[in-house]
Amino acid sequence: MAGLGRWALAAVLLSDLVVASGSAAELLGPGALQEALAAEEDGQCSQRAPRGKCPEENRRPEGVSWLQRQARQVPKGSPRQLITSKSIIAADALQDADADARIGQALSQAAHRKVTRNSTQLSEVSSQAVSNESLQAGFCDLNTGGSCSFFSCSASRGQTDCQGGYCLCKPGTCAVDGTCVQPGMVSQQYCPRLTGGTCQMTGICFQYRGPTQCVGGQCLCVSGYCSNGQGGCVKQMDAFHAQVVPVNSNQPKFPSSQGNLMTGLCFSGGGSRSLSATFGSLRALESLGLMAGVDAISSVSGGTWASAIYMFANRSKEVLLGAPTEPSKLSLEVLSQQPAALGAVATTSVVGFIMSGLQNLQSSQNPRELWIDTYAKAVLEPFGLGSRNQYMAGNAESLEQILLRNPQLKQSDFLVPQPGRPRAFIMGGTLLAPQGYPASETNAVSLQMSPDFTGSPFYPGNRLATYDATLPSQLIGGGFVQSFAFGGSGPISAEEQQGGDDVKMEAPATPMSLARAVGISSAAFATVVVDMVGAFSWATSLGFQARNFIPVADYWPVTAKMTGGEKVPAQRHEVGDGAEVDNTGVMALLQRRVPRVVMFLNSNVQLSKDIDFCKGDVYSMDLKGKVSNDLMDKFGKVYEGAGEYLQYNQVFRAQELPGLLCEFQAQRLAGKPLVVSKQLEVAQNGKWGIEGGWTVTMAFVYLGSCSGFENQLPQQTRQEIAKGGSGAFANFPHFATVHQNGNSFTSYTSSQVNLLASLAEYTVRENAELFRQILA
């Protein structure tokens, strides 16, 4: 490879990486492309073309790239030059780029066509030839290559469905040369094998695709493996049988394992800050014997990092959480000792994992899996929980039922929570829009991932969702499927999509593993990956943007009777951090009508000391940056950041907020932790499907400085805190979510983790009686 020089390097960087065709063109140059791409059909432009490179009237969201159009501008009748090795590499790079750019919603049209058709040095491989070889190998693709973004699919393509702007064959037929072939003429089971990668030059496919073979210049999954739609191959599985539970305004009952919950804890997002604080809170609750009274944990992001370990790790609670601490004994030497196992995770630097992933983007690392893989290694693998291929089940009993219905699975394929943990565990993520469409306040909804069930309850606003003019009236939400079956193409029949105890469906290509759930719940961090390593500026120069790190999932709604009996196919959605719709986790518990809730708000926003919350019209004041927005949105006062959808999060009366803030202020002035318990009437919330008119006992625990705790610390520790930004505890207790310690990304020092955990522990212990009343 070294001998290929600059163009070989360009091909390696582009192949399986480039997502914006415009940037690729600037790198490769039009001359090489004219040589390689002169004969492609259909001269319209892609929306990925840079502005000014393609007339607006010729832009289209699906089809060939503007690079191919540019190459076709060779004057008619001009001599075809022999394709040099440089041009071949450029063409292969472009084909991989164009294929992977569209692989998210359906298998790429570009992967069916060959752009280098006129070379005397390169074997001509037509799409028909690829189809024939693929069919002989048992391959069945649904993508015809047609677009329906603006018009319906052509009748000439046969029996198709329009999904996300693509014309896909109906189940039971396969695409052959752009037409859906009837049953009996092709293999009987849908198992797409085209990955979107090419292997014309080397005959070798990249490692991250999994078991592949090079067929006609295309990377196809080997027999027994199917394409997961993200460029990789996964083992082919028999159909699954799983429970599908409708949850909507007419059927508001949750699965039995998540119903009749009386008490719940919410651990907010906040990266290693929230992990460290949650670590301390759990230590206190366990040592006080109060976790036995907890029915549910609902967590987001960093709160999920800690909660997932607590729920699943096969370690004693003493090993996980450590012994109780006393503030007076927290010398600098004691604080510098390695935290107990759960807290030690916050000291793990992920920079090496991310650097390795970025270096291997062209070989062994799928960019959309980078964040999930990174935190599987950093957070879960130390506890034997990092497998991306293991399913989840709620408990041993439910696992036994799953195995009875699905004999192709075995016990070792699953992770289950440890005995003696809360029976319900909800990891909060966000179901954004189908790939290529914008998310909004009305269509971005909660994705609730649990060991037993995963999905999105209720229909937002009891109406269909609209993403833009080309994708209106889409059904979203409506209930859950057992987590091991989440992520496939959906139930076989329309009737079963309405719900059932034994619903047959295609097995998901990518399991909803614990690692995937944890990664999705904290996926907001993925957007800073590209910016953190200057050495990888080549990635952004090629159009490789932070958006390309966002995980995706195939999602289908539970239809109940909303569709008039029609089946709603799965669509590939981008999925994000739970903080995008609720950073506290409390909304999921209110949906389940949990009457006693403790909300641990481990925010980076301290309660302002510049405002007297007990005087004046507090609700009308500008509180941005002075009170956590994750608290205020529940009372209808919202200051949104980019990528947040919080406008419809009000569940408590606005007039309750000033009184709560006033009580926090009084606690702080008294040197006490910020803990306030209130009985609040729940307001109806249509987007979340929350019924109003009932009362919840809420204990709000707001992370903040506490003089009562700090005054008990040894003198040297107090002096170090007093140094502020120049000391070892800068920003305490609101440690930065990212880059607290220079280029450490999300990791903290042992001293920082131990001090913050001890403050959280002290907060619970000082309010032990309040917690007993709520969790008894």
N, C-alpha and C positions, 0 to 999 in steps of 0.2 A: 504493500500500500504506500510505503514511503516514496517509491519511485513515481507514483502518479502525480505528485506535486500538488500545486495550488488547486487545480480543478478536482482532484480526488478528495482533497480536504473539504472543498465546498460541497461535494456530493455527500460526504459523510455527515457534515453539519446539517445539510438540508434534508436528507432522506429521513423520513419518520419524524421530522421535527417541525418544519416550516408550517405555519398556520395562516400566514397572510401572503398571498401570491404576489402582491405588489412589491413587498420587500425582497422576495426572491428574485424578481426580475431585475431589480436594481443591481443585485449582486452578480447575476449570470450574464446580463447584457443581452440586447435584442439580437445581435448577430448570430450567436450560437443557437438561440432559440429558433431563429428563422430556418436554420439548417435542419433542426431536429423536429420541428412541429408544423411543417408546411401543409400537411394534408388533412388536418382535423376538421370534422364537420361542424356545422352550426356556429355562426360567427358572432353570437351575442356575448356580452361581457358579464363577468361575475361582480357581485356586490363587494367582493374583497379587493377589487381594483382600486388603486389610489385615485383620489379625486383629480380630475384633469386628464387622466389617462384613458378614460372611456366615456363617451357621450352618455348623458343621463338617460336618454331614450333607449339606449341599448343595454342598460344595466339589468341584470336579473339575479335573483338570489341563489339560483342553482344552475349548474351548467359548467361550461369550460371557463377557465380563468382568462383574465385579460391578457396574460402572457401568450396564451394560445392564439388569441385574436391577433396579437401583435406579430406573432410568427407567421400567420396566414396572410399578412400584408405583402408577402413576396409577389412581385408582378407576375401576372399570368404568363406562362410560356417561358419563364426564366429557367435556365438549366439547373437541375438538381445536383448539388455538389455531394461528393462522398462525405459521409458523416465521420468526422474525426473522433478519436477517443475522447477528446475534450467535449465534443458535442454529445456523444453518447452518455457520458457521465452527467452532463447538464440535463439531458432529457430524462434520464432515470431519476435524478434528484427532483425535477419538477413533478414527475408523475407521482412519486411518493408524497411530495408536499401537497399536491392537489388532492390525492386520495385521503390522506390523513386529515386534511382540513375539513372534510365533510363526513368523516366516518362516524361522528357522534350521533347523528339522527338515523342514518341508514347506510348500508354499505355503498361505498363511493362509486359514482358513475365512471370516474376516471380509471378505476381499477378494472373495468370491463373493456376499456379501449386501449389501444396502443398508439402512442404519439410518434413513435419512430417507425413509420411505415415504408419509407422510400430509400432505405439505405441498402447499398450493395454489400456492406460488410456486416449487417445486422439482420438476423433471421426475422422474417415478417411473421408476426403472431397476431391474428385477428381476434376480435372479441368472440366470434363464433367458435374458433379453435379452442380458446380458453374455456368457453362454456362446455364444449364437447369433452375436453379432457377432465374438466371439473366434474361433470355428470358421471363420467366413467369411474371417478374416484368416490362417488356417492355424495357429491356436493349439491346443495340446493340453496340458491340465493333467492331472496324475495325482491331485491331492488331491480327494477326494470331500467333504471337510468333516466326515466322521465320525470319532469317537473310538473307540479300542480300548484305552484305558489300563486299563480294568477288565474289559471284556467284549470278545468277539470282534466283528469287523465284521459288520454285518447283511447277510444274504444278499440283501436287496433292493438293495444297492449294486452287485451284480454281482461280477466277478472282482477281488478286492482282496487286498492284502497288508497286514499290520499292521506298520508301521515307526515306532518311536519314539512310539507312542501314537496314530498317525494311520492312517486307512484310505486307502491309496493304490491306485490302479488298477494292475493288472498291466501290464507292457510290452505294447504293441500295442493297448491300449484307452485311452480318454480319459474324463475326468470331465465329464459334462454334467448340470447340475442335480442333482448328488449321486449320480449313477449312472454306472457304467463302461459305456461304449458299445463294442460289439464292433468288431473290425477291419472295414474297408470302409465304415463309416459316418462315419469321421472321417479326418483327415489321417494319412498313413502313418508319419510319423516323430515321435517324441516330442521336442517342443521347447516346453517351457513358456514362456509369454510374459507371464504375470501377475507383476508385480513386487511387489505388495502396497501400492503407493502409489495415492492418489486424486487426481483433478484436477477435481472438480465445480465448484469456485468459479472457478478461473482458466483451466481448460483446458490448463494447463501442468504438466509433470512436472519434478521436480527434476533438476538437471544430473548429479548423481553416478550417477543410474540409467543413464546412457548413452542410446543411440538409442531413444526411446520415442514412442508416440502415445497420445493420450487417446481411449479407446473406452468409451462409456457411463459416464463418470466414473471409469474405472479406468486406471492407467498400464500399458500393455502395451508390450512390446518390439516394435519395427518388424519387418517381414518380413526374414528373414535373420539375426535376432538372437534369442537365447533367454535366459530368466531364469536367473541363476546361483544362485538360491535365497537370495541375500543382498540382494535389493532392486535389483540391477543387471542390465543386459543385456550379453551378450557375443556375439560373432559365432558364428553357427551353423557347425559343422564336420562334415564327413563322419566316419564312424567311424574310429578309430585302430587300427593294428596294432602291437602291442608285445610285448616279452618279459615273461613272468611267471615268476618263479623261486621255487619253494617252498624255504623254509629252516625245518626243524623237526628234532626229535630223531631222526626216521627218515631224514631227508634233510638233514644238517647242512652241506652244501656251499653256500658263498656263490657269487654270480655270479663268473665268471672274473676280472673286473677287480678284484674285492675278495677274491679267494682267493690263497692262497700268499704272503701278506704276511709279510716277515721282520722289518721294523723299522717302528716307528710313533712319532709324537709326539702327545701330548695337550696341548691348550691349554685351560685351565679357563675357566669363566665369571668375571665380575668387572667387566663394563662397561669403561669407559675405562682403568681400572687394568690389567685383563688385556690390553686392546689395546696399551697402552703397553709392558708387559712383553714381550708376544709380539713386538712390533715390534723390541725390542732383542735378544731371543733369536734371531729369524730373521736379524738382521743379523750376529750372531756366527757362527751356523751356516753362513751363506752365505760369509762371509769366510774361514772355516776349511775350506771345501770339503766340508762334511759333509752338506749337503742332498741331494747326489747319491745318498747311501746311504739316504735315507728313502723307504719304500714308501707310507706312509699318514700322513695327518693326521686326527685326530679332535678336534673342537672344540665348545665350548659358549659361547653368549652372546657376551661381549666377546672371547673367544678366536676365535669365529667371525667377528666383525667384521674382525679382523686377517687371519685365515687366508683368508677369501673374497677379500679384496683381493689378497693374495699369490698365490692360485691363479689368479685370473681377469684381473687388471689387465694391460692391454697396455702396460706400462711396463718399462723396464730395471730390473734389481734394484738398480742404483746409485741410480736416481731414487726407487724405492719405499722403500729401506731406508737410504740415505745411507752415508757413509763411516764406517769404524770410529772409535771414540772412545777417548780416554785419560783416566782420572779426573783426572790432574794438570792437565789443560787445561780442565776444566769450570768456568770462572769464571762468575759471575752473568751477565756480558755474553754469553758463548758460549751459556749455557743458554737465554737469552731469545730466541735466534734461532729462526725457524720450523723445526719438525722436517721431516725428509724426508716425502715424499708420504703414506706409510702412517701415520706418526705424527701428521701434521697433522690427520688425521680426528678425533683425540681432543680437539682444541682447538675443534672446531666446536660452537657452541651450537645446540641443537635447540629451544630455547624458542620461537623465532620460528616454526618449522615446526609445533610443537604448538599454539601460539596460533592460527595461521592455520587449522589443521585444526579446532580447536574452534569457531572463528567460522563455519566453513563446514559444520558438521555438517548443517544443514538444506538445503544446496544442492549442494555438490560433494564432500563428504567422507562416506564410509561409516564409521561409528564403528569397526567391526571391522577396517577397513583402516588406521586412523589410525596405529597403531604401525608397521606394515609400510611405509606411505608415508613416515612421518617418517624412518626410518632408511635407507630407499632413497635419499632425498634427501641425508641427512647423510653417510652412509657410502659409498654406492655410486655415486651420480650423478657425483661428481668424477672418476670413472674410466670413465664411460660404461657403467656396469653396473646402473643403477637401474631399467631397464624392468620393469614388473610383468607384461608380456605376452610376454616372451621365455621360451622353454623352455630347458632345459639338456640337454647331451649330454656323455658322458664324454670324448670325443676326436673328432678328425676322422674316423677310421675308423668309429666307431659312428654318428656323425651321417650318414655316407654310407648306411649300412644303414637307418637310420630314414627317410631321404628316399626310398629305393627302395620301401619298404613303404607310405609315406604321401605320395603325390605332391601332395597338397593343401598340404603344408608346403614351406617353402623354407629355404635356409641362413641367411638373415638373421633367421629366426624363432628362432634358437638362440644361446646363449652356450656356449662350451667353454673349459675351463682352458687356460692357456698351456703351450706345450711346455716340457719341462725341469722340470716340477713333479711331486710325488709322484703316483703313478697312482691312488691311492684318497684321497678326501676325504669325510669324514663329518661333517655338521653335525647336532648333537644337539638334538632337540626332544622334546616329550612328547605322546603321544596320550592325552588325558584321556577323559572320559566323553562319550557322546552328549549333545547339548544337552538340558538339563533334568534330567539325572541326575548323581548325585554320583560323583566320582572317589575311589579308595581305594588302599590299599597293593597290593591284588591285581589291580586292573584298570587302573591307570595304567601305561602301558608306554612304552618308548623309541620315538620316531619318528625314524628315521635317514634324513636327506635328503642325497643325493649327486648330483653331476652326472649320473651314469649311472642309478642305481636309487634308489627311495625306498620305504620301508615299515617294517615291524616284524618282525624275525626271531623265530622260535620262537613257541610258544603259552605264555603265562605259566603256569608250573606244570603244563604239559601238561594243562590243563583249560579248560573254558569259563569266561568271565568273567561275574560277576553285578554289576549296578549298583544295583538295589534289587528289591523284591518284584515290581514291575511290569515289570522288564526283566531276567529271569534268563537264564542259559545262553546267553550271546552269544559267538560265536567272534571272537577278536581275534588279530592277529599272523599268523605263518605264512609270511612271505616278502616279496618285493619285486615291484614293477612298474617298468618303465623310467620315469624321472622325468617325461618329457614327457607320459606318459599317466596320471600319478597325479592323483587327485581327481575322477574321473568316477563314473558309476553302476556300473561294473564290467564284466567280460566278458559277452558276449552269452549264452554257454552255461555251464551248471554244470560241464561237463567242462573247459572252458578255464580256469575259475577255479582249477582245481587246478594250473595251470602249463602253459607252452608257449612255443615260440620265436616264434610268429606268432599272437597272441591278438587277436581282434577285440573292441573295446569302444567305448562311447560316449566321445567326446572330452570332456575335463574342461572345465567352464565357466570355471574359473579356473586358469591354468597354475601349476605348481610352478616358479616363476621363482627365480632366485638371490635376488632381493629378498624373495620370500615365505619362502624357506628361512632367510635371515638374520634376518628379522623374527620368525619363529616361534622360532628358536633363542634369541632374547633377549627373548621376550615377557613375562618377569616384570616388566619395567619398565612394561608397560602398566597395571599395577595402581596405579601412583602418578600416572598422568596426571591423573586427576580432582582429586587433592589438591593438585596443584602450582600451580593458578591460581585464586586466590580469586575472581577476577572472574567465574568461570563457576559460581558456587554455584547459579545457577538450574538447571543441568543436574542436580545431585544432588537439588534440591528437586522435580524432576519424576520422580524415580525413576531417573535416568540414572546408573548405577553403574559402577565400574571394571570389573566383570565384562563389561559391554557392549563393552569395548574388546578383549576376548580374541579372537584370530583363530579361525576355524573351518575345517574341511576335510571334504570327503566322503571317507569311508574304507571300504574293503571288505577283508576278509581273504583270504589265499591259503588255500584250503580243504584242499588235498591230499585225503585221504580221511576227514577229520574229520567231514563232514556226511552221510555215506552217499550222496554224489552229488548232494545238493541245492545249489542256488545260494543264496548268502548275499548279500542286497542291501547296497548301501552305506548307511551312516548318517552323518549330520552330527555330527562330534565337535568339541568344543572342543580346541584344541591349545595347548601352552604351552612355556615355556622348558625347555630340556634339563636345567637345574639341578633341576627338580622331581623327577627320578628319578636323575640323576647329573650333578653339576656338573664333573666332570673329563674326561669323554670316554673314560675307560679301559675302561669296561664293553664298549663297542662293539668295541674291539680284542681284548679277551679272548674275546668271542664268536667272533671270527675266528681265535683261537689264534695271535696274533702273539707270537713268542717273545722279542723284545727291544723294550722300550717305555720311553720317557722321558715322565714325567708332570710338566708344568709347572703347579704349583698356585699360582695368583696370587690368593691369598685375602686377605680383609680382616682375618683373625684371625691375629695374630702368635703365634708359639710362646711360651708363657708363660715369663717369667723368674722366676716365684715358685715353681716346682715343680722339684725335682731328679728328672728323669726317669730317672736311673740308680740310684735307691734306692727301696726299698719296692715295694708292689704297685701299680704304676702303672695297670694295667688296671682296678682297682677304684676308682680315684680319680674324683672328679667333675672331668671335663676340659672341661665345657661352657664355651665362650668362651676356653679356654686352648690348644686345638688345633683346627685346622679340622675341622669335621664332615665335610667332603668327603674328608678322608683317613681319619678314624676309621671311617666306615661300611664301608669296604672290609675292615676287620678285625672287623666285627660290633659295634662300639661306636657307638651312634646317639643323637644328640640332634636331633630333628627340629624344624624351624620350620614355621610355617603354610604349607600348600601344598606340602610336601615329602613324598615317598613313598620313603623310604630304608631301610625295615626289612629288605628282602630284598636288600641290596647286598653282603653279605659274600662275598669271594672269596679271602681269605687267612686263615690261622690267627690267632686272637686273641693267642696268645703271641708273635707276631712284632712286635706294635705297640710294646711297651715298648722293645725293642732298637732299633727304628728311631728312636724319639723320643730315646733316649739318644745315639745317633750324631748326630742333629741338634744336640743340646745341646753335644756335644763340638766340633762344627764351629763353632758360634757362639762358644764360649769361646775358640777359637783364632783368632777374627777372620776365619773363612772363610765363604763362601756355604754355605747349607744344601742340600747335594747329597749324597745317599747312594744307592749302588747295592747292590741285594740280589737274590739268587736266591731266589725264593719259589715254594712249591708252590701251585698253583691249586686251590681247593676247588670242588666242584660247587655250582652255583647253579641251582635249578630254574626260578625266575621268569625269569631271563635266558637260560636254555638253555645255560649255560656248563658244559662238561665239566670234571671235576676230574681230578687225578692226573698233571698235567704241570707243568713248571717254566718260569717266565718270569723273565727278567732285567729287573728294574724299576729305573730310575733315578728317584728322587723328588727333584724340585727345588721346594723350599718357599720362597716369597718371604719374605724377612726382612731385618732390618737386618744390616749387615756392616761391622765396624770396619775390616777390611782395605781395603775400598773407600773408606769415608768418610775414613780417615786420609790418603789420597792426594789428596783434593780440595783446591783452593785454600782458603786460610784464610777468605776472605769467604763462600764457599759452605758451609764447615763451620759458621761462625757463624750463618748463616741457618737451617740445619737445626737447630741447637741452640736456636733460639727456640721450637721446638715449635709449639703452637697459634697463637701470635701471629706466626709467620713465614710466608714464602712457600711453605714445604714442610711445612705441618702434616700430621701423620699419616704422614709418609714412613717406610717405603715403602708402607705400607698405606693409600694414599689412599682416601677414602670413595667408595663406588660411586655415590652420589647426593649432590648438594649439597656436594661438596668445597669449592667456592668460592661460598658463599652460594646465590643462586638460579640458578646456572649449570646445574642439573640434572645431566647426566652429563659435561660438558666440563671439561677441565683447562687450565691455562696452558701455554704452550710450555715454560717452565722446568720445570714439573712433569713433562711428558711426556719431555723430554730427560733429566732426571736419573734417572727410573725406568727408562727404556729403557737407559741406560748401566749402571745397576746390573745389569739382566738380562743385558746383553751381557758385562759383567765376570764374572758368575756362570758363563756358559758358557766363556769363555776360561780362567778359572782351573781349569776341569775339562776342558780340551780332550782330554786323553788318555782320560779316562773316556768321553767322548762318542764318541771314535774307536772305542773297543772295542765300544761298543753299536751304532753306526751303520755300521761298516765293511761 
